[in-house]
Amino acid sequence: VKSEAKNGVVVARGGAATGYSLYLKDGLPKFGISRAQGAQFIAAGSQPVVGLWVHLAGVIRPSQIEIYVNGKLAGVTKTPGLIPGVGGQSMEIGFDVANSPAEITDNFEGVIDEVKMSLAALSESEIARQAGLNQ
């Protein structure tokens, strides 16, 4: 992605009850999940990415969520488990039309080049390969 704004949803699925969102807030890349109404967990990168081409990836593991920037782990947050069900809202790219599984529903301003979803949690080396760093 290449963002032109400090806030915006890259991809989201589900809502406040259960779901996930990969987004930028205050220029920082973030990945958040909602496990139950009001129980949100957010992993955040520490470096702003506005105006830069970056590869972002969010990973949900049984005891934590992770966010990767350009194939490198940028943030981790412990969780009490996986998302306990299927989010009621469909996948949305570049916005979140209703209530958010994380912090925001702002439209993404910029370019989203590709979106991929995997049913298995990828390793750091697999994410780096997807980002084009291990070719």
N, CA, C and O of each residue as an XYZ file, in Angstrom:
540
protein
N       0.836     -1.186      0.000
C       0.000      0.000      0.000
C       0.879      1.247      0.000
O       2.045      1.224      0.394
N       0.274      2.318     -0.453
C       0.899      3.634     -0.328
C      -0.207      4.598      0.078
O      -1.094      4.921     -0.713
N      -0.135      5.048      1.321
C      -1.175      5.898      1.868
C      -0.862      7.372      1.681
O       0.288      7.800      1.774
N      -1.902      8.131      1.419
C      -1.788      9.586      1.328
C      -2.363     10.257      2.573
O      -2.341     11.484      2.672
N      -2.870      9.485      3.510
C      -3.482     10.030      4.722
C      -3.027      9.240      5.944
O      -2.593      8.093      5.828
N      -3.131      9.862      7.109
C      -2.679      9.215      8.351
C      -3.626      8.129      8.834
O      -3.211      7.241      9.578
N      -4.886      8.182      8.427
C      -5.876      7.204      8.879
C      -6.553      6.548      7.683
O      -6.873      7.219      6.702
N      -6.772      5.237      7.764
C      -7.515      4.553      6.724
C      -7.435      3.049      6.861
O      -6.403      2.497      7.244
N      -8.551      2.386      6.541
C      -8.639      0.926      6.609
C      -8.129      0.331      5.303
O      -8.599      0.693      4.224
N      -7.172     -0.578      5.402
C      -6.670     -1.298      4.226
C      -7.623     -2.451      3.915
O      -8.098     -2.580      2.787
N      -7.899     -3.278      4.907
C      -8.822     -4.390      4.738
C      -9.473     -4.704      6.090
O      -8.819     -4.640      7.130
N     -10.747     -5.040      6.065
C     -11.456     -5.387      7.294
C     -12.445     -6.505      7.001
O     -12.948     -6.638      5.885
N     -12.712     -7.302      8.026
C     -13.723     -8.367      7.932
C     -14.387     -8.479      9.282
O     -13.702     -8.563     10.301
N     -15.687     -8.482      9.311
C     -16.424     -8.570     10.568
C     -16.676     -7.196     11.142
O     -16.542     -6.181     10.458
N     -17.046     -7.180     12.417
C     -17.373     -5.926     13.077
C     -16.996     -5.965     14.535
O     -16.100     -6.706     14.938
N     -17.688     -5.158     15.334
C     -17.359     -5.035     16.748
C     -17.550     -6.344     17.518
O     -16.890     -6.559     18.535
N     -18.442     -7.218     17.048
C     -18.657     -8.490     17.757
C     -17.465     -9.423     17.541
O     -16.873     -9.889     18.514
N     -17.104     -9.703     16.302
C     -15.916    -10.492     15.975
C     -15.401    -10.037     14.619
O     -16.185     -9.703     13.730
N     -14.082    -10.024     14.460
C     -13.518     -9.663     13.174
C     -12.096     -9.167     13.293
O     -11.485     -9.234     14.360
N     -11.564     -8.655     12.160
C     -10.207     -8.132     12.133
C     -10.137     -6.924     11.213
O     -11.004     -6.732     10.361
N      -9.101     -6.111     11.389
C      -8.877     -4.948     10.544
C      -7.386     -4.658     10.456
O      -6.686     -4.669     11.469
N      -6.901     -4.400      9.245
C      -5.536     -3.967      8.985
C      -5.671     -2.523      8.506
O      -6.382     -2.264      7.535
N      -5.002     -1.582      9.168
C      -5.279     -0.171      8.911
C      -4.118      0.723      9.351
O      -3.150      0.261      9.954
N      -4.240      2.007      9.035
C      -3.315      3.017      9.530
C      -4.083      3.937     10.457
O      -5.216      4.322     10.165
N      -3.467      4.290     11.574
C      -4.047      5.282     12.487
C      -2.915      6.175     12.962
O      -1.905      5.698     13.478
N      -3.095      7.473     12.783
C      -2.058      8.451     13.113
C      -0.750      8.131     12.393
O       0.335      8.378     12.919
N      -0.867      7.581     11.189
C       0.287      7.266     10.359
C       0.952      5.941     10.647
O       1.832      5.518      9.898
N       0.549      5.271     11.725
C       1.166      4.002     12.117
C       0.361      2.819     11.590
O      -0.869      2.847     11.619
N       1.042      1.777     11.109
C       0.325      0.572     10.690
C      -0.161     -0.204     11.911
O       0.557     -0.347     12.900
N      -1.392     -0.699     11.823
C      -1.981     -1.436     12.941
C      -2.785     -2.622     12.423
O      -3.301     -2.607     11.306
N      -2.877     -3.646     13.263
C      -3.705     -4.808     12.985
C      -4.468     -5.110     14.259
O      -3.869     -5.301     15.317
N      -5.798     -5.154     14.162
C      -6.607     -5.375     15.351
C      -7.653     -6.441     15.132
O      -8.128     -6.658     14.017
N      -8.002     -7.103     16.222
C      -9.096     -8.075     16.179
C     -10.082     -7.754     17.289
O      -9.742     -7.125     18.292
N     -11.299     -8.197     17.083
C     -12.328     -8.154     18.115
C     -12.744     -9.592     18.375
O     -13.129    -10.312     17.454
N     -12.665    -10.008     19.638
C     -13.022    -11.385     19.995
C     -14.448    -11.476     20.515
O     -15.067    -12.538     20.455
N     -14.959    -10.393     21.012
C     -16.335    -10.314     21.515
C     -16.645     -8.834     21.659
O     -15.734     -8.009     21.728
N     -17.908     -8.500     21.703
C     -18.308     -7.098     21.784
C     -17.451     -6.343     22.792
O     -17.504     -6.626     23.989
N     -16.666     -5.390     22.316
C     -15.854     -4.548     23.206
C     -14.488     -5.109     23.559
O     -13.687     -4.389     24.154
N     -14.179     -6.355     23.224
C     -12.875     -6.949     23.557
C     -11.960     -6.865     22.347
O     -11.901     -7.786     21.532
N     -11.243     -5.740     22.239
C     -10.366     -5.518     21.098
C      -8.908     -5.691     21.503
O      -8.514     -5.377     22.626
N      -8.119     -6.198     20.562
C      -6.684     -6.375     20.746
C      -6.010     -5.779     19.522
O      -6.414     -6.064     18.395
N      -4.977     -4.946     19.730
C      -4.366     -4.220     18.621
C      -2.845     -4.339     18.690
O      -2.237     -4.075     19.728
N      -2.242     -4.738     17.573
C      -0.783     -4.743     17.425
C      -0.434     -3.566     16.519
O      -1.068     -3.360     15.485
N       0.582     -2.794     16.915
C       0.931     -1.590     16.166
C       2.411     -1.529     15.842
O       3.260     -1.927     16.640
N       2.701     -1.021     14.654
C       4.072     -0.700     14.291
C       4.461      0.610     14.960
O       3.595      1.361     15.410
N       5.749      0.885     15.027
C       6.212      2.098     15.713
C       6.702      3.187     14.767
O       6.978      4.303     15.205
N       6.814      2.878     13.471
C       7.305      3.849     12.489
C       6.183      4.260     11.542
O       5.497      3.397     10.994
N       5.981      5.578     11.338
C       4.963      6.039     10.386
C       5.269      5.545      8.970
O       6.433      5.424      8.588
N       4.222      5.261      8.198
C       4.400      4.742      6.839
C       3.675      5.577      5.779
O       3.635      5.180      4.614
N       3.110      6.708      6.154
C       2.374      7.542      5.207
C       3.325      8.033      4.112
O       4.426      8.502      4.401
N       2.890      7.923      2.855
C       3.671      8.384      1.721
C       4.691      7.386      1.212
O       5.379      7.661      0.229
N       4.806      6.239      1.852
C       5.774      5.213      1.469
C       5.052      3.986      0.922
O       3.953      3.660      1.369
N       5.677      3.297     -0.057
C       5.168      1.990     -0.460
C       5.603      0.994      0.599
O       6.796      0.851      0.868
N       4.643      0.304      1.202
C       4.957     -0.703      2.218
C       4.106     -1.943      2.007
O       2.981     -1.871      1.513
N       4.660     -3.067      2.387
C       3.925     -4.332      2.419
C       3.483     -4.517      3.865
O       4.319     -4.532      4.768
N       2.183     -4.658      4.095
C       1.642     -4.857      5.441
C       1.021     -6.242      5.533
O       0.392     -6.720      4.590
N       1.207     -6.878      6.682
C       0.580     -8.181      6.927
C       0.166     -8.267      8.382
O       0.915     -7.879      9.278
N      -1.025     -8.776      8.608
C      -1.511     -9.060      9.956
C      -1.667    -10.555     10.116
O      -2.171    -11.232      9.220
N      -1.234    -11.078     11.263
C      -1.302    -12.519     11.513
C      -2.001    -12.756     12.847
O      -1.705    -12.101     13.846
N      -2.933    -13.705     12.841
C      -3.619    -14.115     14.074
C      -3.091    -15.486     14.454
O      -3.203    -16.439     13.683
N      -2.516    -15.583     15.640
C      -2.024    -16.858     16.165
C      -2.870    -17.206     17.400
O      -3.602    -16.348     17.894
N      -2.786    -18.437     17.906
C      -3.630    -18.834     19.038
C      -3.478    -17.964     20.297
O      -4.429    -17.837     21.068
N      -2.304    -17.366     20.515
C      -2.117    -16.579     21.743
C      -1.677    -15.147     21.494
O      -1.393    -14.420     22.445
N      -1.614    -14.720     20.225
C      -1.204    -13.344     19.946
C      -1.553    -12.959     18.517
O      -1.809    -13.811     17.667
N      -1.558    -11.633     18.272
C      -1.668    -11.113     16.923
C      -0.381    -10.366     16.616
O       0.287     -9.856     17.515
N      -0.041    -10.308     15.317
C       1.214     -9.698     14.897
C       0.959     -8.812     13.686
O       0.080     -9.091     12.871
N       1.746     -7.729     13.577
C       1.740     -6.920     12.363
C       3.156     -6.883     11.819
O       4.124     -6.716     12.560
N       3.254     -7.045     10.500
C       4.528     -7.036      9.786
C       4.537     -5.866      8.819
O       3.531     -5.570      8.175
N       5.691     -5.198      8.723
C       5.890     -4.117      7.770
C       7.106     -4.483      6.928
O       8.203     -4.683      7.450
N       6.895     -4.566      5.625
C       7.965     -4.944      4.693
C       8.650     -6.246      5.099
O       9.873     -6.368      5.026
N       7.846     -7.211      5.525
C       8.345     -8.544      5.841
C       8.972     -8.704      7.201
O       9.447     -9.790      7.534
N       8.987     -7.642      8.006
C       9.599     -7.718      9.335
C       8.543     -7.489     10.420
O       7.667     -6.635     10.284
N       8.646     -8.261     11.486
C       7.721     -8.119     12.614
C       7.844     -6.709     13.195
O       8.934     -6.281     13.576
N       6.724     -5.995     13.258
C       6.723     -4.608     13.735
C       5.957     -4.433     15.036
O       6.130     -3.419     15.713
N       5.106     -5.400     15.409
C       4.337     -5.280     16.640
C       3.629     -6.571     16.980
O       3.216     -7.318     16.093
N       3.488     -6.836     18.283
C       2.842     -8.053     18.793
C       1.954     -7.661     19.970
O       2.326     -6.809     20.777
N       0.791     -8.279     20.062
C      -0.084     -8.124     21.221
C      -0.625     -9.494     21.605
O      -1.136    -10.232     20.763
N      -0.506     -9.821     22.875
C      -1.037    -11.089     23.391
C      -2.556    -11.065     23.356
O      -3.175    -10.021     23.559
N      -3.154    -12.231     23.094
C      -4.609    -12.379     23.097
C      -4.972    -13.661     23.857
O      -4.133    -14.549     24.015
N      -6.207    -13.754     24.321
C      -6.632    -14.975     25.003
C      -7.060    -16.089     24.047
O      -7.553    -17.126     24.491
N      -6.878    -15.888     22.745
C      -7.246    -16.927     21.788
C      -7.578    -16.357     20.435
O      -7.461    -15.155     20.199
N      -7.991    -17.233     19.556
C      -8.370    -16.856     18.201
C      -9.711    -16.129     18.192
O     -10.381    -16.050     19.221
N     -10.102    -15.601     17.044
C     -11.426    -14.994     16.905
C     -12.450    -16.120     17.012
O     -12.366    -17.091     16.259
N     -13.413    -16.020     17.926
C     -14.323    -17.144     18.195
C     -15.535    -17.232     17.267
O     -16.651    -17.451     17.738
N     -15.341    -17.070     15.993
C     -16.465    -17.188     15.066
C     -16.218    -16.387     13.811
O     -15.194    -15.718     13.672
N     -17.151    -16.461     12.912
C     -17.059    -15.760     11.641
C     -17.688    -14.391     11.800
O     -18.794    -14.265     12.325
N     -16.977    -13.358     11.343
C     -17.533    -12.011     11.398
C     -18.762    -11.892     10.524
O     -18.819    -12.469      9.439
N     -19.732    -11.156     10.987
C     -20.987    -11.020     10.264
C     -20.889    -10.174      9.006
O     -21.704    -10.330      8.097
N     -19.907     -9.282      8.936
C     -19.751     -8.434      7.771
C     -18.733     -9.056      6.817
O     -17.768     -9.686      7.252
N     -18.951     -8.876      5.535
C     -18.035     -9.431      4.539
C     -16.720     -8.656      4.524
O     -16.596     -7.611      5.164
N     -15.737     -9.181      3.784
C     -14.446     -8.504      3.668
C     -14.626     -7.215      2.876
O     -15.300     -7.185      1.847
N     -14.010     -6.159      3.378
C     -14.052     -4.857      2.712
C     -12.626     -4.377      2.517
O     -11.805     -4.473      3.429
N     -12.329     -3.865      1.343
C     -10.992     -3.401      1.005
C     -11.038     -1.889      0.812
O     -11.814     -1.382      0.002
N     -10.203     -1.176      1.560
C     -10.111      0.267      1.434
C     -11.089      1.049      2.286
O     -11.110      2.278      2.228
N     -11.897      0.364      3.072
C     -12.860      1.022      3.954
C     -13.480     -0.010      4.885
O     -13.267     -1.212      4.728
N     -14.241      0.469      5.845
C     -15.048     -0.394      6.714
C     -16.386      0.293      6.847
O     -16.498      1.319      7.518
N     -17.398     -0.262      6.214
C     -18.674      0.424      6.052
C     -19.482      0.569      7.345
O     -20.313      1.472      7.444
N     -19.262     -0.274      8.311
C     -20.101     -0.213      9.514
C     -19.219     -0.112     10.760
O     -18.263      0.663     10.790
N     -19.543     -0.892     11.777
C     -18.762     -0.830     13.007
C     -17.463     -1.610     12.848
O     -17.421     -2.639     12.173
N     -16.418     -1.113     13.469
C     -15.085     -1.660     13.248
C     -14.703     -2.717     14.271
O     -15.074     -2.607     15.440
N     -13.958     -3.750     13.844
C     -13.398     -4.693     14.795
C     -12.219     -4.080     15.552
O     -11.758     -4.651     16.541
N     -11.727     -2.923     15.099
C     -10.593     -2.274     15.760
C     -10.961     -0.829     16.095
O     -11.975     -0.593     16.752
N     -10.169      0.124     15.663
C     -10.348      1.505     16.112
C     -11.072      2.427     15.145
O     -11.740      3.364     15.584
N     -10.961      2.192     13.841
C     -11.462      3.169     12.877
C     -12.230      2.511     11.733
O     -12.132      1.305     11.508
N     -13.002      3.340     11.014
C     -13.681      2.896      9.793
C     -13.354      3.823      8.627
O     -14.007      3.750      7.586
N     -12.360      4.688      8.780
C     -12.017      5.693      7.766
C     -11.659      5.046      6.429
O     -11.024      3.993      6.385
N     -12.076      5.692      5.342
C     -11.688      5.245      4.011
C     -10.185      5.397      3.834
O      -9.588      6.343      4.349
N      -9.577      4.475      3.111
C      -8.150      4.530      2.805
C      -7.956      5.496      1.650
O      -8.643      5.395      0.634
N      -7.039      6.418      1.796
C      -6.700      7.355      0.729
C      -5.306      7.006      0.228
O      -4.324      7.173      0.951
N      -5.218      6.532     -0.984
C      -3.945      6.118     -1.540
C      -4.149      4.933     -2.455
O      -5.205      4.785     -3.069
N      -3.118      4.074     -2.546
C      -3.150      2.937     -3.450
C      -2.985      1.641     -2.657
O      -2.087      1.507     -1.825
N      -3.870      0.700     -2.937
C      -3.752     -0.661     -2.404
C      -3.476     -1.544     -3.612
O      -4.333     -1.699     -4.482
N      -2.285     -2.122     -3.668
C      -1.878     -2.864     -4.861
C      -2.432     -4.280     -4.883
O      -3.005     -4.688     -5.894
N      -2.285     -5.040     -3.816
C      -2.772     -6.418     -3.761
C      -3.278     -6.721     -2.360
O      -2.755     -6.206     -1.372
N      -4.291     -7.553     -2.288
C      -4.764     -8.057     -1.000
C      -4.794     -9.573     -1.100
O      -5.379    -10.137     -2.026
N      -4.160    -10.221     -0.141
C      -4.173    -11.684     -0.073
C      -4.581    -12.087      1.328
O      -4.233    -11.430      2.309
N      -5.319    -13.171      1.407
C      -5.702    -13.722      2.696
C      -5.336    -15.193      2.705
O      -5.524    -15.899      1.715
N      -4.813    -15.645      3.827
C      -4.445    -17.046      3.969
C      -5.232    -17.638      5.129
O      -5.474    -16.960      6.128
N      -5.624    -18.877      5.002
C      -6.341    -19.536      6.085
C      -5.403    -20.089      7.152
O      -5.854    -20.567      8.193
N      -4.097    -20.023      6.892
C      -3.089    -20.472      7.859
C      -2.209    -19.283      8.222
O      -1.991    -18.395      7.398
N      -1.704    -19.263      9.450
C      -0.797    -18.198      9.886
C       0.559    -18.403      9.223
O       1.208    -19.428      9.428
N       0.981    -17.429      8.431
C       2.264    -17.527      7.746
C       3.419    -17.232      8.700
O       3.260    -16.487      9.667
N       4.581    -17.822      8.422
C       5.785    -17.544      9.210
C       6.381    -16.210      8.755
O       5.992    -15.660      7.725
N       7.328    -15.705      9.540
C       7.983    -14.453      9.173
C       8.703    -14.584      7.832
O       8.680    -13.649      7.032
N       9.343    -15.729      7.572
C      10.043    -15.908      6.290
C       9.057    -15.988      5.130
O       9.359    -15.507      4.038
N       7.883    -16.585      5.344
C       6.866    -16.632      4.290
C       6.321    -15.231      4.008
O       6.064    -14.882      2.856
N       6.146    -14.440      5.050
C       5.674    -13.065      4.868
C       6.733    -12.242      4.144
O       6.396    -11.453      3.261
N       8.008    -12.407      4.497
C       9.094    -11.704      3.809
C       9.125    -12.081      2.330
O       9.359    -11.227      1.475
N       8.890    -13.354      2.029
C       8.853    -13.800      0.636
C       7.696    -13.134     -0.099
O       7.860    -12.678     -1.231
N       6.518    -13.076      0.542
C       5.363    -12.422     -0.056
C       5.649    -10.941     -0.306
O       5.171    -10.366     -1.283
N       6.439    -10.325      0.593
C       6.786     -8.909      0.444
C       7.849     -8.700     -0.623
O       8.182     -7.561     -0.951
N       8.389     -9.798     -1.171
C       9.397     -9.707     -2.212
C      10.803     -9.558     -1.696
O      11.689     -9.113     -2.425
N      11.026     -9.928     -0.432
C      12.339     -9.752      0.183
C      13.204    -10.999      0.146
O      14.420    -10.903      0.313
N      12.612    -12.168     -0.067
C      13.367    -13.423     -0.102
C      13.182    -14.105     -1.453
O      12.588    -15.181     -1.528
N      13.665    -13.511     -2.482
C      13.427    -14.097     -3.806
C      14.660    -14.766     -4.339
O      14.639    -15.312     -5.442
